[in-house]
Amino acid sequence: MADKKNTNGKPWDFLAEYKGKMFDGEWPTLPQMFDITCKRYPDNRCFTAFSPEEITLTYTQAREKIIGVSNYLAAKGVKHGDRVAVSGKNSPEWAVAYLAILYTGATVVPLDYQLKDEEIDFLLTFAGVQYLFIDAERINDIDSKGTVGLLEKISLETEHADYIFNKTADKAPKRKAATEKDIAAILFTSGTTGNPKGVMLTHSNLVSDCYLAQDLMTLYPTDIFYALLPIHHSYTMLAVFIEAISVGAEIVFGKKLIVSQILKELKRGNVTMFLAVPMLFNKMLKGLMNGIKEKGMVVYGLIRFLMGVSGLIKKIFKVNPGHKMFNGLLAKLSLDKIRICISGGGPLPSSTFKMFNELGIDFVQGYGLTETSPIITLNPIYAYIETSVGKILPRTEMKLIDVDEKGIGEIVVRGPMVMQGYYKNKAATDEILDADGWLKTGDAGYIDANRYVYLTGRKKSLIVTEGGKNVFPEEIEDAFQLYDEIDQICVMGYLTDVKMKAEGIRALIHPSEKYVDEMAKKYADAATLYAEMQKHMQEVVDKVNKDLLPYKRISKVTVVSEPLEMTSTKKIKRYIVAEKYKDR
């Protein structure tokens, strides 16, 4: 968010110098944007990683590798509109693969590296992918049976013969370049079986969102971003990867969500831009404050008082004394060189937001969806509101529908960052995106007179964990279809920590009539009957949990005696059920 409000025009005004020379549309494509940055800042550090061995590429060096890999793909027959996938841990190689795919005019399909082999296989087949960049440790597991029909798998790690930087060519057949209206990326948000939701984002969607966000967030070519969260996620892809390369900033790639390693890499990389999820920021803040408490309540009270003064000065006078006042404390978290911390991907407690700002960190949060590239609101650092998810971006329209008596309604949005639809899923597209370009977010809230947005809840069934993971209940519920003892199951989120807004996953289970009758013959006492059914259903859930990713696992099970209310099409009325059982 801006150090000071930009009064010298818009952050994207400089593009006028290159229009007609390096691009012809309203916005450049991602390769054109990267070319422009390479022209402006050829010697700036671009991609850096510290493990397994240290590597740094300047923008010129990165472009050389990107072009080499792109030429190789083109020579192999990859052409405009083809889909090429990349899946792996964060690395310079991942970034080179992503951009090399786009330089061929093809569409990149970034896949979650945590997915199981068969789930990745399914999505590769669904998307019609024939070339895959993936880490060496899994290169032999994906499409091991040849059912996907991949033509080639290329390793993102050096210890494999098919290493990406060995797959280069000096020249390639002439290729058709993508335009800004072409699909740049297909991001799968859910649905690894059945009808997956693959969000189709054009070059214009991503590039416009990148530059429009900078109206509320000033970035510099001297900035150093830390890519900690997986880049396949729209949040990191746009807010770290694409934002950084748009201004000539450096990206330091982190691979593990381990606090001790994070702190070392923040320090070693001299990171200035730290983007993460609430879970990590909450953990870091808790550790810091507990350390202060250990020094005694007098010291703790004094620090908290000074924090309050610092926050007040920042709010009123638009200056930040806290960074110098608490530099020693911030150094313990390797945050002393951080210019801005950004929280996204999940709900953030306003207390965390407030305390980081009081400590002298320009700490902000934003809001968006994968379907909106994803950013649609951001909090400016000198005009932030702790209870708001930020101010609406320029050229972005937002309104409320189905507004209640309190002025709260479902948020719908329209703008250049809104997706083109779901890949091969017209029904799902029509449900969320209308003919006029208005996208239903499924989130409830309100908008103030100054275009700040406040969320009050989610109207959709989507569960967002504290770690920023999106969990769709239907995916979990499908795993219980073969258990005859279950008549109905409804998966929903529940608050595990009201103050921290931490959310867990809960399952309401209504047993089948046949199962209840069989159990009733064994246990005549009602209390014993219920206890045994609860025990058995917990065992079923434990069994299913073993096959689920950790963030999708059910942590609370409730057996209900009454059938869950359903619609005429036999769908559970989730919100009625959630309200009924919220306190049980």
C-alpha positions in Angstrom: 0.0 0.0 0.0 1.3 3.4 -0.8 4.0 5.1 1.3 2.2 8.2 0.2 -0.7 8.7 -2.1 0.5 8.9 -5.7 -0.2 12.4 -6.9 1.8 12.2 -10.1 -0.6 10.2 -12.1 -1.4 6.5 -12.1 1.2 3.7 -11.6 0.5 2.3 -15.1 1.0 5.6 -16.9 4.5 4.7 -17.9 3.1 2.0 -20.2 2.1 4.7 -22.7 5.8 5.0 -23.6 5.8 1.4 -24.8 2.3 1.2 -26.4 2.6 0.8 -30.1 6.2 -0.4 -29.7 6.1 -3.4 -27.4 2.3 -4.0 -27.2 -0.8 -2.8 -29.0 -3.7 -3.6 -26.7 -5.1 -1.7 -23.7 -2.8 -3.8 -21.5 0.3 -5.7 -22.4 0.3 -9.5 -22.1 2.3 -11.1 -19.4 5.3 -11.8 -21.7 5.1 -8.2 -23.0 5.0 -6.9 -19.5 8.1 -9.0 -18.6 9.9 -7.7 -21.8 9.1 -4.2 -20.8 10.5 -4.8 -17.3 13.6 -6.4 -18.8 14.1 -3.3 -20.9 13.7 -1.0 -17.9 15.7 -3.0 -15.3 17.9 -5.5 -17.1 20.4 -5.9 -14.3 18.0 -6.0 -11.4 17.9 -9.3 -9.4 14.8 -11.2 -10.5 14.6 -14.8 -9.0 16.5 -16.0 -5.9 16.4 -19.2 -3.9 18.6 -20.4 -1.1 18.0 -24.1 -1.2 18.9 -26.7 -2.2 21.7 -24.4 -3.4 21.8 -20.6 -3.7 20.8 -19.3 -7.1 20.1 -15.8 -8.4 19.0 -14.7 -11.9 18.9 -11.1 -13.1 16.0 -10.1 -15.3 18.3 -10.5 -18.3 19.4 -13.9 -17.3 15.9 -15.0 -16.4 14.6 -13.9 -19.8 17.4 -15.8 -21.6 16.3 -19.0 -19.8 12.6 -18.3 -20.4 13.2 -17.8 -24.1 15.3 -20.9 -24.3 12.7 -23.1 -22.7 9.9 -21.5 -24.7 11.8 -22.2 -27.9 12.2 -25.8 -26.8 8.4 -26.1 -26.2 7.6 -24.5 -29.5 10.0 -26.8 -31.3 8.2 -29.8 -29.7 4.9 -28.5 -31.2 3.4 -26.5 -28.3 1.4 -23.7 -29.9 -1.0 -20.9 -29.3 -3.9 -22.1 -27.1 -2.4 -25.3 -26.0 -2.4 -26.1 -22.3 0.8 -26.8 -20.4 0.9 -27.6 -16.7 3.4 -26.8 -13.9 3.3 -28.3 -10.4 6.0 -28.1 -7.8 7.4 -26.3 -4.8 8.2 -22.6 -5.2 11.5 -22.1 -7.1 13.1 -20.0 -9.9 12.5 -23.0 -12.2 8.8 -22.9 -11.5 8.7 -19.2 -12.4 10.7 -19.8 -15.6 8.4 -22.6 -16.6 5.3 -20.5 -16.0 6.6 -17.6 -18.2 8.1 -19.9 -20.8 4.7 -21.5 -21.4 3.2 -18.1 -21.9 5.9 -17.0 -24.3 4.8 -19.9 -26.6 1.3 -18.4 -26.8 0.0 -21.4 -24.7 -2.0 -21.4 -21.5 -0.4 -22.3 -18.2 -2.2 -24.7 -15.9 -0.7 -24.3 -12.4 -1.6 -27.3 -10.2 -1.5 -27.7 -6.4 1.5 -29.8 -5.6 -0.3 -31.3 -2.5 -2.8 -33.1 -4.7 -2.6 -36.8 -4.9 -1.1 -38.4 -8.1 -4.5 -39.6 -9.3 -6.0 -36.1 -8.7 -3.3 -34.5 -10.7 -3.8 -37.1 -13.4 -7.5 -36.3 -13.5 -6.9 -32.6 -13.9 -4.3 -33.1 -16.6 -6.7 -35.2 -18.6 -9.6 -32.8 -18.0 -7.5 -29.8 -19.2 -6.0 -31.7 -22.2 -2.5 -31.2 -21.0 0.4 -33.0 -22.8 3.4 -31.3 -21.3 4.1 -31.1 -17.6 6.8 -29.3 -15.5 7.1 -31.0 -12.1 9.5 -31.6 -9.3 11.9 -34.6 -9.7 10.6 -36.5 -6.7 7.2 -37.0 -8.4 8.1 -37.0 -12.1 7.8 -40.8 -12.3 4.6 -41.0 -10.3 2.4 -38.7 -12.4 0.8 -40.5 -15.4 2.8 -43.6 -14.5 0.2 -45.8 -16.2 0.1 -43.6 -19.3 -3.6 -42.9 -19.0 -3.2 -39.1 -19.3 -1.2 -39.4 -22.4 1.5 -36.9 -21.5 4.1 -36.4 -24.3 6.8 -35.2 -21.9 7.5 -34.5 -18.2 10.2 -31.9 -17.4 11.9 -31.7 -14.1 12.0 -28.5 -12.0 14.9 -29.9 -10.0 18.5 -30.4 -11.0 18.9 -34.0 -9.9 17.0 -35.3 -12.9 18.2 -35.8 -16.4 15.2 -33.9 -17.8 16.0 -30.8 -15.8 14.2 -27.7 -17.2 17.4 -25.7 -17.8 18.7 -28.5 -20.0 15.5 -28.2 -22.2 16.4 -25.2 -24.2 16.7 -24.3 -27.9 18.3 -21.3 -29.6 15.7 -21.1 -32.2 12.1 -22.3 -32.7 9.4 -22.3 -35.4 7.6 -19.1 -35.8 4.7 -19.0 -33.3 1.5 -17.1 -32.8 1.8 -14.8 -29.8 -1.1 -14.5 -27.3 -3.2 -11.4 -27.2 -4.4 -9.7 -24.0 -7.8 -11.4 -24.5 -6.4 -14.9 -24.7 -6.5 -17.2 -21.7 -3.2 -16.9 -19.8 -4.0 -19.4 -17.0 -6.5 -21.9 -15.8 -6.6 -22.1 -12.0 -8.4 -25.1 -10.4 -10.1 -24.0 -7.2 -11.8 -27.3 -6.4 -13.4 -30.4 -7.9 -10.7 -32.9 -8.5 -13.5 -35.3 -9.5 -16.6 -34.8 -11.4 -16.9 -31.3 -12.9 -13.8 -29.3 -11.7 -13.9 -25.5 -11.5 -11.1 -24.2 -13.6 -11.0 -20.4 -13.5 -10.1 -19.0 -16.9 -8.1 -15.8 -16.6 -6.9 -13.8 -19.5 -3.6 -11.9 -19.8 -5.7 -8.7 -19.5 -7.4 -10.0 -16.3 -4.1 -10.6 -14.6 -2.1 -7.6 -15.9 -4.9 -5.1 -15.3 -5.4 -6.4 -11.7 -1.7 -6.1 -11.1 -1.4 -2.5 -12.1 -4.8 -1.4 -10.7 -3.8 -2.7 -7.3 -0.8 -0.5 -7.4 -3.0 2.5 -7.2 -3.4 1.6 -3.5 0.0 -0.1 -3.1 3.2 1.6 -4.2 5.9 -0.8 -5.3 9.5 -0.1 -6.2 12.1 -1.9 -8.3 14.2 -2.0 -5.1 11.6 -4.1 -3.3 12.3 -7.8 -2.5 9.2 -10.1 -2.3 9.1 -13.3 -0.4 7.2 -16.1 -2.2 6.4 -18.3 0.7 2.9 -19.6 -0.1 2.4 -21.9 -3.1 2.5 -19.9 -6.4 -0.2 -22.0 -8.0 -2.6 -20.1 -5.6 -4.0 -17.0 -7.2 -3.0 -14.9 -4.1 0.7 -15.6 -4.4 0.6 -15.7 -8.2 -0.7 -12.2 -8.5 0.3 -10.4 -5.3 3.9 -11.7 -5.3 4.9 -13.2 -8.6 3.2 -10.9 -11.1 3.3 -7.7 -9.0 7.1 -8.2 -8.5 7.9 -8.7 -12.2 5.8 -5.8 -13.2 8.1 -3.3 -11.4 11.5 -5.1 -11.7 11.5 -6.2 -8.0 13.3 -9.4 -6.8 11.5 -12.6 -5.7 13.0 -14.8 -3.0 11.4 -18.2 -3.1 10.6 -20.0 0.2 9.7 -23.7 0.1 8.6 -24.6 3.7 6.1 -23.1 6.1 8.5 -23.5 9.0 8.8 -20.4 11.2 12.5 -20.9 11.9 13.4 -21.3 8.2 11.1 -18.4 7.3 12.9 -16.0 9.7 16.3 -17.0 8.3 15.2 -16.5 4.7 13.6 -13.1 5.5 16.8 -12.0 7.1 19.1 -13.5 4.5 17.1 -12.2 1.6 16.7 -8.6 3.0 13.0 -9.0 2.2 10.9 -5.9 2.1 7.5 -7.3 1.0 6.1 -10.2 3.1 2.8 -11.7 2.1 1.4 -14.6 4.1 -1.8 -16.0 5.6 -3.4 -15.0 9.0 -2.3 -18.3 10.6 1.4 -17.4 10.2 1.0 -13.7 11.2 -1.0 -14.8 14.3 1.7 -17.3 15.3 4.5 -14.7 14.9 2.7 -12.0 16.8 1.8 -14.4 19.6 5.4 -15.6 19.9 6.7 -12.0 20.1 4.1 -10.8 22.7 4.7 -13.9 24.8 8.5 -13.1 24.8 7.7 -9.6 26.0 5.5 -10.9 28.8 8.3 -13.1 30.1 10.2 -9.9 30.9 7.5 -9.0 33.4 4.2 -7.2 33.4 5.8 -3.8 33.9 7.8 -4.1 30.7 4.9 -5.6 28.9 2.6 -2.8 30.0 5.1 -0.2 28.9 5.5 -1.8 25.5 1.8 -2.0 25.0 1.4 1.7 26.0 4.1 2.8 23.5 2.4 0.6 20.8 -0.8 2.5 21.5 0.9 5.8 21.1 2.7 4.7 17.9 -0.6 3.5 16.4 -2.3 6.8 17.3 0.5 8.9 15.7 0.4 6.8 12.6 -3.4 7.2 12.3 -3.6 10.9 12.9 -0.3 12.3 11.5 0.4 9.7 8.7 3.9 9.0 9.9 5.3 5.7 11.2 7.4 6.1 14.4 6.9 2.5 15.4 9.5 1.0 13.0 12.3 2.9 14.8 10.8 2.6 18.3 10.5 -1.2 18.1 13.3 -2.0 15.7 14.9 -4.4 18.2 11.7 -6.3 18.7 11.0 -6.5 15.0 14.5 -7.8 14.4 13.7 -10.9 16.5 11.1 -11.7 13.9 13.4 -10.7 11.0 10.8 -8.0 10.2 13.1 -5.0 10.8 13.7 -4.6 7.0 10.1 -5.3 6.0 8.4 -2.4 4.3 4.9 -3.9 4.0 3.2 -7.1 5.3 0.1 -8.2 3.5 -2.4 -10.7 4.8 -4.7 -12.6 2.5 -6.3 -15.9 1.8 -8.4 -16.0 4.9 -10.1 -14.0 7.7 -7.7 -11.8 9.8 -8.5 -10.7 13.4 -8.6 -6.9 13.6 -6.5 -7.1 16.7 -3.6 -8.7 14.7 -4.0 -6.0 12.0 -3.9 -3.3 14.6 -0.9 -4.6 16.7 1.3 -5.1 13.7 0.7 -1.5 12.6 1.3 -0.3 16.2 4.7 -2.1 16.1 5.7 0.0 13.0 4.9 -2.6 10.3 2.8 -1.2 7.4 0.5 -4.2 7.7 -2.5 -4.4 5.5 -5.1 -6.9 4.2 -7.1 -7.2 1.0 -9.9 -9.2 -0.4 -10.6 -11.1 -3.6 -11.4 -14.4 -5.2 -9.6 -16.6 -7.7 -12.4 -15.6 -10.0 -11.3 -12.0 -9.8 -7.6 -12.6 -10.5 -7.9 -12.2 -7.3 -7.5 -8.6 -5.9 -10.6 -6.4 -5.7 -10.0 -4.4 -2.5 -6.9 -3.3 -0.6 -6.2 -1.2 2.5 -4.0 1.8 1.8 -1.3 1.9 4.5 -2.0 5.5 5.7 -5.7 5.2 5.3 -6.4 1.7 6.6 -9.4 0.6 8.6 -8.8 -2.4 10.8 -12.4 -3.8 10.4 -12.4 -3.4 6.6 -10.9 -5.6 3.9 -10.0 -2.6 2.0 -10.9 0.0 -0.6 -12.3 -1.0 -4.0 -9.7 -0.9 -6.8 -10.0 1.7 -9.6 -12.1 0.8 -12.6 -13.9 -1.8 -10.4 -17.7 -1.7 -9.8 -19.2 -3.3 -6.8 -22.8 -3.5 -5.5 -25.0 -5.5 -3.1 -27.9 -7.7 -4.0 -30.5 -9.3 -1.7 -29.9 -6.6 0.9 -31.4 -7.2 4.3 -32.8 -4.7 6.8 -29.3 -4.0 8.2 -28.0 -3.0 4.8 -26.0 -6.2 4.4 -26.2 -8.1 1.1 -24.3 -10.3 -1.2 -21.3 -8.6 -2.9 -21.2 -8.7 -6.7 -18.4 -7.2 -8.7 -17.6 -6.2 -12.2 -14.3 -5.1 -13.7 -11.3 -5.9 -15.9 -10.1 -8.6 -13.5 -13.2 -10.7 -13.5 -12.7 -14.2 -15.0 -14.0 -15.4 -18.4 -15.7 -18.4 -16.8 -15.1 -21.9 -15.6 -13.3 -24.2 -18.1 -15.7 -26.7 -19.6 -18.3 -25.9 -17.0 -21.0 -23.6 -18.4 -23.5 -24.4 -15.7 -21.2 -23.3 -12.9 -20.3 -20.2 -14.9 -23.9 -19.2 -15.5 -24.6 -19.6 -11.8 -22.0 -17.1 -10.8 -21.4 -14.8 -13.8 -24.2 -13.0 -15.6 -24.3 -11.7 -19.2 -23.4 -8.1 -18.1 -20.2 -9.3 -16.4 -21.4 -9.1 -12.8 -19.8 -11.8 -10.7 -21.5 -13.1 -7.5 -18.9 -13.4 -4.8 -21.0 -15.4 -2.4 -19.8 -13.2 0.4 -22.0 -11.0 2.5 -21.1 -7.5 3.6 -21.6 -3.8 3.1 -19.8 -0.8 1.4 -19.3 2.6 3.0 -19.4 6.0 1.3 -15.6 6.0 0.8 -15.7 2.6 -1.1 -14.3 0.6 1.8 -15.7 -2.9 2.0 -16.7 -4.8 5.2 -17.4 -8.5 5.2 -19.9 -10.0 7.6 -19.9 -13.6 6.5 -20.0 -16.0 3.5 -23.2 -16.8 1.8 -21.6 -19.7 -0.1 -20.8 -23.0 1.6 -17.1 -22.4 1.0 -15.0 -22.9 4.1 -11.8 -20.8 4.4 -9.4 -22.2 7.0 -7.1 -20.1 9.1 -4.2 -21.2 6.8 -6.0 -19.6 3.8 -7.0 -22.9 2.2 -10.4 -23.0 0.4 -12.4 -26.1 1.2 -15.6 -27.0 -0.6 -17.9 -29.2 1.5 -19.1 -31.2 -1.5 -15.6 -32.6 -2.0 -15.5 -34.0 1.5 -19.1 -35.2 1.5 -18.5 -37.2 -1.7 -16.1 -39.4 0.2 -18.9 -40.7 2.4 -21.2 -41.8 -0.4 -20.3 -45.5 0.0 -21.1 -45.7 3.7 -24.5 -47.3 4.0 -24.9 -46.3 7.7 -24.9 -42.7 6.7 -28.2 -41.2 5.4 -27.1 -37.6 5.2 -23.9 -35.7 5.9 -23.4 -31.9 5.9 -19.9 -30.5 6.1 -19.5 -26.9 7.3 -17.1 -24.5 9.0 -17.2 -23.7 12.7 -15.3 -21.2 14.8 -12.5 -22.8 16.8 -11.3 -19.4 18.2 -13.7 -16.5 18.1 -11.1 -13.9 18.8 -8.7 -15.2 16.1 -11.6 -16.0 13.7 -10.0 -19.5 13.3 -12.3 -21.9 11.5 -12.3 -25.7 11.6 -14.3 -28.3 9.6 -17.4 -30.0 11.1 -19.6 -32.8 9.9 -23.3 -33.2 10.9 -24.3 -36.9 10.3 -27.8 -38.3 10.2 -27.5 -42.1 10.3 -29.6 -44.3 8.0 -32.8 -45.8 9.3 -31.5 -49.4 8.8 -28.3 -48.7 10.8 -30.3 -47.1 13.6 -32.6 -50.1 13.8 -29.7 -52.6 13.9 -27.9 -50.6 16.6 -31.1 -50.3 18.6 -31.4 -54.1 18.8 -28.0 -54.1 20.5 -28.4 -51.1 22.8 -31.8 -50.5 24.4 -30.7 -47.6 26.5 -31.0 -44.3 24.5 -27.9 -42.7 25.9 -25.7 -45.8 25.2 -27.2 -46.1 21.7 -26.3 -42.5 20.9 -22.8 -42.9 22.4 -22.1 -46.0 20.3 -23.4 -44.4 17.1 -21.2 -41.3 17.8 -18.2 -43.6 18.4 -18.8 -45.5 15.1 -19.3 -42.3 13.0 -16.1 -40.9 14.5 -14.3 -44.0 13.3 -15.8 -43.6 9.8 -14.7 -40.0 9.8 -11.2 -40.9 11.0 -10.9 -43.5 8.1 -12.0 -40.9 5.5 -9.7 -38.2 7.1 -6.6 -40.4 6.4 -7.3 -40.0 2.6 -7.9 -36.3 2.8 -5.3 -33.5 2.6 -4.6 -32.2 6.2 -6.4 -28.9 5.7 -9.6 -30.8 4.5 -9.9 -33.1 7.5 -12.9 -33.0 9.7 -12.2 -32.1 13.3 -15.7 -32.2 14.9 -18.4 -34.8 14.4 -22.0 -34.5 15.5 -24.6 -37.2 15.1 -28.1 -35.8 14.6 -31.4 -37.6 15.3 -33.5 -35.6 12.9 -33.2 -35.6 9.1 -31.5 -32.5 7.8 -33.8 -30.1 5.9 -33.6 -30.4 2.2 -34.8 -28.6 -1.0 -37.1 -30.2 -3.5 -34.1 -31.2 -5.5 -32.7 -33.1 -2.5 -30.0 -30.7 -1.6 -29.4 -29.9 2.1 -30.3 -26.4 3.0 -26.9 -25.6 4.4 -27.6 -22.2 5.9 -30.7 -23.3 7.8 -28.8 -26.4 9.1 -25.8 -24.2 10.1 -28.0 -21.9 12.0 -29.9 -24.7 13.7 -26.8 -26.5 14.9 -24.4 -23.7 15.4 -24.5 -24.0 19.2 -24.7 -27.8 19.5 
